Amino acid sequence: MCRNIRNLFNFEPPTTEDEVRAAALQFVRKISGFTKPSRANEAAFEAAVVEIARISSDYLRSLETAAPPKNREEEAAKARERSKDRYARPAS
C-alpha cells in the first residue's frame, strides 16, 4: 500500500472530504504512475479521482465498528514515533 494513503476510518473528529480526496488522488497517482497527468490524460485522471473519492466516502459511511473512535493527535504521535525509529541513524 502507498505510504501516503492514511487510514480514514473511525476517527474523532470524522474524516473530511478533503482527506478522502487526498487519499483518492494518491491512489490514482500510484496506479497510473503519474504525479501530474499530461493534458491528454487530465480529464480521465480527474474523473478517476472524483469517482474513487465518492466510492471511498460511501464505503467509509457504510462501515460499522464497536471500537471507540481513534484520536487523531495520538495516532499522529504514534506514527511520528514509528517514523523516528524506522529512519533513525545507526550508531557508529
C-alpha positions as CSV (number, residue, x, y, z in Angstrom):
1,M,0.0,0.0,0.0
2,C,1.2,3.5,-0.7
3,R,2.6,5.0,2.5
4,N,1.0,8.3,1.8
5,I,-2.5,6.9,2.0
6,R,-3.7,7.1,5.6
7,N,-6.3,5.1,7.4
8,L,-9.5,7.2,7.4
9,F,-12.0,5.0,9.3
10,N,-13.2,5.5,12.9
11,F,-11.6,8.9,13.8
12,E,-12.8,11.7,16.0
13,P,-13.4,14.1,14.5
14,P,-14.7,12.2,11.5
15,T,-12.7,12.1,8.2
16,T,-13.2,15.1,6.0
17,E,-14.0,15.2,2.2
18,D,-10.5,16.7,1.7
19,E,-8.8,13.8,3.4
20,V,-10.8,11.3,1.3
21,R,-10.0,13.2,-1.9
22,A,-6.3,13.3,-0.9
23,A,-6.3,9.5,-0.5
24,A,-8.1,9.1,-3.8
25,L,-5.5,11.3,-5.5
26,Q,-2.6,9.3,-4.0
27,F,-4.3,6.1,-5.2
28,V,-4.8,7.3,-8.7
29,R,-1.2,8.6,-8.8
30,K,0.1,5.2,-7.6
31,I,-1.8,3.1,-10.1
32,S,-1.3,5.4,-13.1
33,G,2.3,6.2,-12.4
34,F,1.6,9.9,-13.0
35,T,2.3,12.6,-10.5
36,K,0.7,15.1,-12.8
37,P,-1.0,13.7,-15.9
38,S,-0.5,15.0,-19.4
39,R,-3.2,17.2,-20.9
40,A,-4.4,14.2,-22.9
41,N,-4.9,12.2,-19.7
42,E,-6.0,15.1,-17.4
43,A,-9.8,14.5,-17.7
44,A,-9.6,10.8,-17.2
45,F,-7.2,11.3,-14.2
46,E,-9.5,13.8,-12.6
47,A,-12.6,11.7,-13.3
48,A,-10.9,8.7,-11.6
49,V,-10.0,10.8,-8.5
50,V,-13.6,12.0,-8.2
51,E,-15.1,8.6,-8.6
52,I,-12.7,6.9,-6.2
53,A,-13.3,9.6,-3.6
54,R,-17.1,9.1,-4.0
55,I,-16.8,5.4,-3.7
56,S,-14.4,5.7,-0.7
57,S,-16.8,8.1,1.1
58,D,-19.7,5.8,0.5
59,Y,-17.7,2.8,1.8
60,L,-16.5,4.7,4.9
61,R,-20.0,5.7,5.8
62,S,-21.2,2.1,5.5
63,L,-18.6,0.6,7.8
64,E,-19.5,-0.2,11.4
65,T,-17.4,-0.8,14.5
66,A,-17.8,-1.3,18.2
67,A,-14.4,0.1,18.8
68,P,-14.1,3.7,20.2
69,P,-13.0,6.3,17.7
70,K,-9.3,6.9,17.4
71,N,-7.8,10.2,18.4
72,R,-6.0,12.0,15.5
73,E,-3.3,13.6,17.7
74,E,-2.5,10.3,19.4
75,E,-2.3,8.4,16.1
76,A,-0.1,11.1,14.6
77,A,2.2,10.9,17.6
78,K,2.4,7.1,17.2
79,A,3.2,7.5,13.5
80,R,6.0,10.1,14.3
81,E,7.5,7.7,16.8
82,R,7.4,4.8,14.4
83,S,9.0,7.0,11.7
84,K,11.7,8.2,14.1
85,D,12.5,4.6,14.9
86,R,12.4,3.5,11.3
87,Y,14.7,6.2,10.0
88,A,17.0,6.6,13.0
89,R,20.6,6.6,12.0
90,P,22.6,3.6,13.3
91,A,25.1,4.4,16.0
92,S,28.7,4.5,14.7
